[in-house]
């Protein structure tokens, strides 16, 4: 593996591990919150849909698409 590829691999691996940790903590917080307030499950789903459709994640989605295009032969 070329030196640059190895550095990119290490960076992506580190980011994947950090994302996993964030997802784990967010999911645990959601479950704790919803355990004590079950009516919020439906409201949370609605808010999640609203955030997704708002364009808030647009820059991140574009960055992901750029990386995916780089991956293609």
MOPAC internal coordinates of N, CA, C and O (Angstrom, degrees):
PM7 1SCF
backbone

  N    0.0000 0     0.00 0     0.00 0    0    0    0
  C    1.4562 1     0.00 0     0.00 0    1    0    0
  C    1.5386 1   107.37 1     0.00 0    2    1    0
  O    1.2310 1   120.19 1   -54.21 1    3    2    1
  N    1.3314 1   117.25 1   125.79 1    3    2    1
  C    1.4683 1   119.64 1   178.04 1    5    3    2
  C    1.5250 1   111.51 1   -60.06 1    6    5    3
  O    1.2310 1   121.41 1   -25.46 1    7    6    5
  N    1.3363 1   114.91 1   154.54 1    7    6    5
  C    1.4622 1   121.25 1  -175.91 1    9    7    6
  C    1.5262 1   112.35 1   -54.98 1   10    9    7
  O    1.2310 1   120.09 1   134.41 1   11   10    9
  N    1.3432 1   117.44 1   -45.59 1   11   10    9
  C    1.4682 1   120.37 1   179.58 1   13   11   10
  C    1.5179 1   111.67 1   -63.55 1   14   13   11
  O    1.2310 1   120.59 1   139.73 1   15   14   13
  N    1.3328 1   116.48 1   -40.27 1   15   14   13
  C    1.4635 1   120.17 1   178.83 1   17   15   14
  C    1.5246 1   110.83 1   -64.10 1   18   17   15
  O    1.2310 1   120.32 1   140.44 1   19   18   17
  N    1.3079 1   116.99 1   -39.56 1   19   18   17
  C    1.4686 1   120.66 1   179.23 1   21   19   18
  C    1.5206 1   110.52 1   -64.60 1   22   21   19
  O    1.2310 1   120.28 1   139.51 1   23   22   21
  N    1.3288 1   117.08 1   -40.49 1   23   22   21
  C    1.4653 1   120.18 1   179.42 1   25   23   22
  C    1.5254 1   110.50 1   -65.81 1   26   25   23
  O    1.2310 1   120.53 1   138.92 1   27   26   25
  N    1.3294 1   116.60 1   -41.08 1   27   26   25
  C    1.4700 1   120.46 1   178.25 1   29   27   26
  C    1.5202 1   109.94 1   -64.76 1   30   29   27
  O    1.2310 1   120.60 1   136.92 1   31   30   29
  N    1.3312 1   116.47 1   -43.08 1   31   30   29
  C    1.4540 1   120.72 1   178.39 1   33   31   30
  C    1.5241 1   110.90 1   -58.30 1   34   33   31
  O    1.2310 1   120.32 1   133.83 1   35   34   33
  N    1.3246 1   117.00 1   -46.17 1   35   34   33
  C    1.4653 1   121.16 1  -179.62 1   37   35   34
  C    1.5259 1   110.84 1   -62.66 1   38   37   35
  O    1.2310 1   120.35 1   139.13 1   39   38   37
  N    1.3190 1   116.94 1   -40.87 1   39   38   37
  C    1.4585 1   121.20 1   178.75 1   41   39   38
  C    1.5253 1   110.92 1   -63.81 1   42   41   39
  O    1.2310 1   120.66 1   133.55 1   43   42   41
  N    1.3260 1   116.34 1   -46.45 1   43   42   41
  C    1.4707 1   119.75 1   179.22 1   45   43   42
  C    1.5254 1   111.53 1   -64.37 1   46   45   43
  O    1.2310 1   120.56 1   141.32 1   47   46   45
  N    1.3167 1   116.54 1   -38.68 1   47   46   45
  C    1.4602 1   120.14 1   178.59 1   49   47   46
  C    1.5294 1   110.67 1   -64.03 1   50   49   47
  O    1.2310 1   120.45 1   136.28 1   51   50   49
  N    1.3325 1   116.75 1   -43.72 1   51   50   49
  C    1.4572 1   120.87 1   178.19 1   53   51   50
  C    1.5284 1   110.88 1   -62.26 1   54   53   51
  O    1.2310 1   120.60 1   136.62 1   55   54   53
  N    1.3262 1   116.46 1   -43.38 1   55   54   53
  C    1.4641 1   119.81 1   179.47 1   57   55   54
  C    1.5213 1   111.07 1   -64.90 1   58   57   55
  O    1.2310 1   120.22 1   140.46 1   59   58   57
  N    1.3232 1   117.18 1   -39.54 1   59   58   57
  C    1.4608 1   120.28 1   178.48 1   61   59   58
  C    1.5287 1   110.77 1   -62.60 1   62   61   59
  O    1.2310 1   120.44 1   139.84 1   63   62   61
  N    1.3200 1   116.77 1   -40.16 1   63   62   61
  C    1.4730 1   120.33 1   178.19 1   65   63   62
  C    1.5300 1   110.89 1   -65.76 1   66   65   63
  O    1.2310 1   120.37 1   140.22 1   67   66   65
  N    1.3276 1   116.89 1   -39.78 1   67   66   65
  C    1.4642 1   120.34 1   178.09 1   69   67   66
  C    1.5268 1   110.97 1   -66.68 1   70   69   67
  O    1.2310 1   120.21 1   138.17 1   71   70   69
  N    1.3217 1   117.21 1   -41.83 1   71   70   69
  C    1.4688 1   120.41 1   177.39 1   73   71   70
  C    1.5217 1   111.16 1   -62.68 1   74   73   71
  O    1.2310 1   120.57 1   141.08 1   75   74   73
  N    1.3197 1   116.51 1   -38.92 1   75   74   73
  C    1.4640 1   119.89 1   178.37 1   77   75   74
  C    1.5279 1   110.23 1   -60.93 1   78   77   75
  O    1.2310 1   120.75 1   137.21 1   79   78   77
  N    1.3315 1   116.18 1   -42.79 1   79   78   77
  C    1.4597 1   120.51 1  -179.92 1   81   79   78
  C    1.5338 1   110.85 1   -63.83 1   82   81   79
  O    1.2310 1   120.58 1   136.28 1   83   82   81
  N    1.3207 1   116.50 1   -43.72 1   83   82   81
  C    1.4765 1   120.55 1   178.78 1   85   83   82
  C    1.5247 1   110.00 1   -62.36 1   86   85   83
  O    1.2310 1   120.39 1   134.49 1   87   86   85
  N    1.3380 1   116.87 1   -45.51 1   87   86   85
  C    1.4695 1   119.78 1   179.58 1   89   87   86
  C    1.5253 1   111.27 1   -61.43 1   90   89   87
  O    1.2310 1   120.56 1   138.63 1   91   90   89
  N    1.3277 1   116.53 1   -41.37 1   91   90   89
  C    1.4632 1   120.85 1   179.06 1   93   91   90
  C    1.5228 1   110.69 1   -60.82 1   94   93   91
  O    1.2310 1   120.80 1   132.34 1   95   94   93
  N    1.3260 1   116.08 1   -47.66 1   95   94   93
  C    1.4604 1   119.33 1  -178.00 1   97   95   94
  C    1.5312 1   111.89 1   -67.47 1   98   97   95
  O    1.2310 1   120.13 1   138.78 1   99   98   97
  N    1.3250 1   117.36 1   -41.22 1   99   98   97
  C    1.4662 1   119.47 1   178.40 1  101   99   98
  C    1.5240 1   111.43 1   -63.54 1  102  101   99
  O    1.2310 1   120.65 1   137.60 1  103  102  101
  N    1.3210 1   116.36 1   -42.40 1  103  102  101
  C    1.4641 1   119.06 1  -179.92 1  105  103  102
  C    1.5365 1   110.70 1   -64.76 1  106  105  103
  O    1.2310 1   120.30 1   139.34 1  107  106  105
  N    1.3175 1   117.03 1   -40.66 1  107  106  105
  C    1.4636 1   120.58 1   177.93 1  109  107  106
  C    1.5276 1   110.56 1   -63.27 1  110  109  107
  O    1.2310 1   120.36 1   137.95 1  111  110  109
  N    1.3310 1   116.91 1   -42.05 1  111  110  109
  C    1.4698 1   120.01 1   177.84 1  113  111  110
  C    1.5189 1   111.57 1   -63.92 1  114  113  111
  O    1.2310 1   120.41 1   137.63 1  115  114  113
  N    1.3295 1   116.82 1   -42.37 1  115  114  113
  C    1.4710 1   119.98 1   178.54 1  117  115  114
  C    1.5251 1   110.33 1   -61.02 1  118  117  115
  O    1.2310 1   120.91 1   132.84 1  119  118  117
  N    1.3119 1   115.87 1   -47.16 1  119  118  117
  C    1.4739 1   118.86 1  -178.40 1  121  119  118
  C    1.5253 1   111.11 1   -62.59 1  122  121  119
  O    1.2310 1   120.38 1   140.04 1  123  122  121
  N    1.3168 1   116.87 1   -39.96 1  123  122  121
  C    1.4617 1   120.11 1   178.82 1  125  123  122
  C    1.5268 1   110.03 1   -64.70 1  126  125  123
  O    1.2310 1   120.55 1   134.64 1  127  126  125
  N    1.3221 1   116.55 1   -45.36 1  127  126  125
  C    1.4583 1   121.31 1  -178.97 1  129  127  126
  C    1.5288 1   110.65 1   -63.52 1  130  129  127
  O    1.2310 1   120.64 1   132.48 1  131  130  129
  N    1.3336 1   116.38 1   -47.52 1  131  130  129
  C    1.4640 1   120.18 1  -176.39 1  133  131  130
  C    1.5238 1   111.97 1   -71.77 1  134  133  131
  O    1.2310 1   120.12 1   154.99 1  135  134  133
  N    1.3005 1   117.38 1   -25.01 1  135  134  133
  C    1.4660 1   120.70 1   177.36 1  137  135  134
  C    1.5271 1   109.74 1   -62.56 1  138  137  135
  O    1.2310 1   120.96 1   143.14 1  139  138  137
  N    1.3303 1   115.76 1   -36.86 1  139  138  137
  C    1.4569 1   120.41 1  -178.07 1  141  139  138
  C    1.5267 1   112.65 1   -92.10 1  142  141  139
  O    1.2310 1   120.60 1   164.64 1  143  142  141
  N    1.3364 1   116.47 1   -15.36 1  143  142  141
  C    1.4687 1   120.63 1  -178.55 1  145  143  142
  C    1.5327 1   109.83 1  -140.04 1  146  145  143
  O    1.2310 1   119.86 1  -111.58 1  147  146  145
  N    1.3267 1   117.88 1    68.42 1  147  146  145
  C    1.4671 1   120.99 1  -176.74 1  149  147  146
  C    1.5375 1   114.99 1   -52.04 1  150  149  147
  O    1.2310 1   118.34 1   146.52 1  151  150  149
  N    1.3446 1   120.76 1   -33.48 1  151  150  149
  C    1.4602 1   118.66 1  -179.32 1  153  151  150
  C    1.5364 1   113.36 1   -62.04 1  154  153  151
  O    1.2310 1   119.94 1   163.15 1  155  154  153
  N    1.3199 1   117.72 1   -16.85 1  155  154  153
  C    1.4604 1   120.17 1  -177.79 1  157  155  154
  C    1.5336 1   113.04 1   -77.72 1  158  157  155
  O    1.2310 1   119.67 1   168.40 1  159  158  157
  N    1.3216 1   118.24 1   -11.60 1  159  158  157
  C    1.4616 1   120.67 1  -178.87 1  161  159  158
  C    1.5240 1   110.31 1   -59.13 1  162  161  159
  O    1.2310 1   119.89 1   130.12 1  163  162  161
  N    1.3075 1   117.81 1   -49.88 1  163  162  161
  C    1.4676 1   121.44 1  -179.45 1  165  163  162
  C    1.5303 1   110.93 1   -66.85 1  166  165  163
  O    1.2310 1   120.00 1   137.44 1  167  166  165
  N    1.3249 1   117.61 1   -42.56 1  167  166  165
  C    1.4603 1   120.89 1   179.00 1  169  167  166
  C    1.5220 1   110.78 1   -62.66 1  170  169  167
  O    1.2310 1   120.11 1   142.16 1  171  170  169
  N    1.3207 1   117.39 1   -37.84 1  171  170  169
  C    1.4556 1   120.71 1   178.41 1  173  171  170
  C    1.5266 1   110.67 1   -63.94 1  174  173  171
  O    1.2310 1   120.56 1   136.34 1  175  174  173
  N    1.3088 1   116.54 1   -43.66 1  175  174  173
  C    1.4680 1   120.57 1   178.83 1  177  175  174
  C    1.5260 1   110.66 1   -60.26 1  178  177  175
  O    1.2310 1   120.35 1   139.66 1  179  178  177
  N    1.3214 1   116.94 1   -40.34 1  179  178  177
  C    1.4650 1   120.56 1   178.43 1  181  179  178
  C    1.5273 1   110.80 1   -65.97 1  182  181  179
  O    1.2310 1   120.10 1   137.32 1  183  182  181
  N    1.3135 1   117.42 1   -42.68 1  183  182  181
  C    1.4637 1   121.04 1   179.59 1  185  183  182
  C    1.5299 1   111.45 1   -66.37 1  186  185  183
  O    1.2310 1   121.10 1   141.50 1  187  186  185
  N    1.3133 1   115.51 1   -38.50 1  187  186  185
  C    1.4636 1   119.36 1   177.82 1  189  187  186
  C    1.5266 1   110.16 1   -61.29 1  190  189  187
  O    1.2310 1   120.30 1   135.48 1  191  190  189
  N    1.3039 1   117.03 1   -44.52 1  191  190  189
  C    1.4630 1   121.08 1   177.19 1  193  191  190
  C    1.5176 1   111.80 1   -61.95 1  194  193  191
  O    1.2310 1   120.48 1   139.78 1  195  194  193
  N    1.3242 1   116.69 1   -40.22 1  195  194  193
  C    1.4651 1   120.66 1   179.21 1  197  195  194
  C    1.5255 1   111.26 1   -65.07 1  198  197  195
  O    1.2310 1   120.35 1   138.98 1  199  198  197
  N    1.3146 1   116.93 1   -41.02 1  199  198  197
  C    1.4692 1   120.21 1   179.06 1  201  199  198
  C    1.5241 1   109.88 1   -65.96 1  202  201  199
  O    1.2310 1   120.36 1   136.00 1  203  202  201
  N    1.3324 1   116.93 1   -44.00 1  203  202  201
  C    1.4589 1   120.29 1  -179.72 1  205  203  202
  C    1.5268 1   112.05 1   -60.59 1  206  205  203
  O    1.2310 1   120.48 1   140.92 1  207  206  205
  N    1.3104 1   116.69 1   -39.08 1  207  206  205
  C    1.4682 1   120.12 1  -177.74 1  209  207  206
  C    1.5239 1   113.05 1   -84.65 1  210  209  207
  O    1.2310 1   119.71 1   173.78 1  211  210  209
  N    1.3224 1   118.16 1    -6.22 1  211  210  209
  C    1.4661 1   121.46 1  -175.67 1  213  211  210
  C    1.5189 1   114.20 1   -80.94 1  214  213  211
  O    1.2310 1   119.96 1   164.27 1  215  214  213
  N    1.3208 1   117.68 1   -15.73 1  215  214  213
  C    1.4542 1   120.36 1  -175.97 1  217  215  214
  C    1.5160 1   112.66 1    92.56 1  218  217  215
  O    1.2310 1   119.75 1   178.98 1  219  218  217
  N    1.3148 1   118.08 1    -1.02 1  219  218  217
  C    1.4638 1   123.16 1   179.74 1  221  219  218
  C    1.5290 1   111.62 1   -54.77 1  222  221  219
  O    1.2310 1   120.80 1   142.48 1  223  222  221
  N    1.3211 1   116.07 1   -37.52 1  223  222  221
  C    1.4619 1   120.88 1  -177.49 1  225  223  222
  C    1.5264 1   112.61 1   -92.59 1  226  225  223
  O    1.2310 1   120.18 1  -175.09 1  227  226  225
  N    1.3245 1   117.27 1     4.91 1  227  226  225
  C    1.4602 1   121.58 1  -177.18 1  229  227  226
  C    1.5172 1   114.20 1   -51.81 1  230  229  227
  O    1.2310 1   119.20 1   128.40 1  231  230  229
  N    1.3325 1   119.13 1   -51.60 1  231  230  229
  C    1.4703 1   119.05 1  -179.99 1  233  231  230
  C    1.5343 1   112.87 1   -59.77 1  234  233  231
  O    1.2310 1   120.48 1   141.29 1  235  234  233
  N    1.3199 1   116.69 1   -38.71 1  235  234  233
  C    1.4586 1   119.76 1   178.72 1  237  235  234
  C    1.5216 1   110.68 1   -68.81 1  238  237  235
  O    1.2310 1   120.19 1   138.55 1  239  238  237
  N    1.3273 1   117.24 1   -41.45 1  239  238  237
  C    1.4619 1   120.96 1   177.54 1  241  239  238
  C    1.5273 1   111.12 1   -61.32 1  242  241  239
  O    1.2310 1   120.41 1   139.60 1  243  242  241
  N    1.3288 1   116.83 1   -40.40 1  243  242  241
  C    1.4637 1   120.75 1   178.20 1  245  243  242
  C    1.5266 1   110.93 1   -64.43 1  246  245  243
  O    1.2310 1   120.46 1   138.77 1  247  246  245
  N    1.3115 1   116.73 1   -41.23 1  247  246  245
  C    1.4648 1   120.31 1   178.69 1  249  247  246
  C    1.5297 1   110.56 1   -63.25 1  250  249  247
  O    1.2310 1   120.45 1   139.02 1  251  250  249
  N    1.3048 1   116.75 1   -40.98 1  251  250  249
  C    1.4692 1   121.30 1   178.28 1  253  251  250
  C    1.5190 1   109.82 1   -63.29 1  254  253  251
  O    1.2310 1   120.34 1   137.04 1  255  254  253
  N    1.3129 1   116.96 1   -42.96 1  255  254  253
  C    1.4652 1   120.42 1   179.26 1  257  255  254
  C    1.5252 1   111.50 1   -63.28 1  258  257  255
  O    1.2310 1   120.14 1   141.12 1  259  258  257
  N    1.3340 1   117.34 1   -38.88 1  259  258  257
  C    1.4707 1   120.36 1   177.69 1  261  259  258
  C    1.5242 1   110.69 1   -61.65 1  262  261  259
  O    1.2310 1   120.61 1   135.89 1  263  262  261
  N    1.3248 1   116.45 1   -44.11 1  263  262  261
  C    1.4651 1   120.25 1   179.23 1  265  263  262
  C    1.5238 1   110.16 1   -64.74 1  266  265  263
  O    1.2310 1   120.29 1   138.13 1  267  266  265
  N    1.3314 1   117.04 1   -41.87 1  267  266  265
  C    1.4643 1   119.98 1   179.44 1  269  267  266
  C    1.5265 1   111.38 1   -63.24 1  270  269  267
  O    1.2310 1   120.03 1   141.51 1  271  270  269
  N    1.3383 1   117.55 1   -38.49 1  271  270  269
  C    1.4620 1   120.00 1   178.22 1  273  271  270
  C    1.5318 1   110.57 1   -65.69 1  274  273  271
  O    1.2310 1   119.95 1   144.93 1  275  274  273
  N    1.3151 1   117.70 1   -35.07 1  275  274  273
  C    1.4681 1   121.47 1   178.78 1  277  275  274
  C    1.5329 1   110.38 1   -66.04 1  278  277  275
  O    1.2310 1   120.76 1   149.55 1  279  278  277
  N    1.2948 1   116.16 1   -30.45 1  279  278  277
  C    1.4653 1   122.09 1  -177.37 1  281  279  278
  C    1.5226 1   111.85 1   -71.82 1  282  281  279
  O    1.2310 1   120.34 1   150.85 1  283  282  281
  N    1.3226 1   116.96 1   -29.15 1  283  282  281
  C    1.4621 1   121.16 1  -176.08 1  285  283  282
  C    1.5350 1   110.76 1   -71.61 1  286  285  283
  O    1.2310 1   120.56 1   -39.34 1  287  286  285
  N    1.3533 1   116.53 1   140.66 1  287  286  285
  C    1.4741 1   120.84 1  -178.85 1  289  287  286
  C    1.5147 1   112.96 1   -66.88 1  290  289  287
  O    1.2310 1   120.10 1   180.00 1  291  290  289

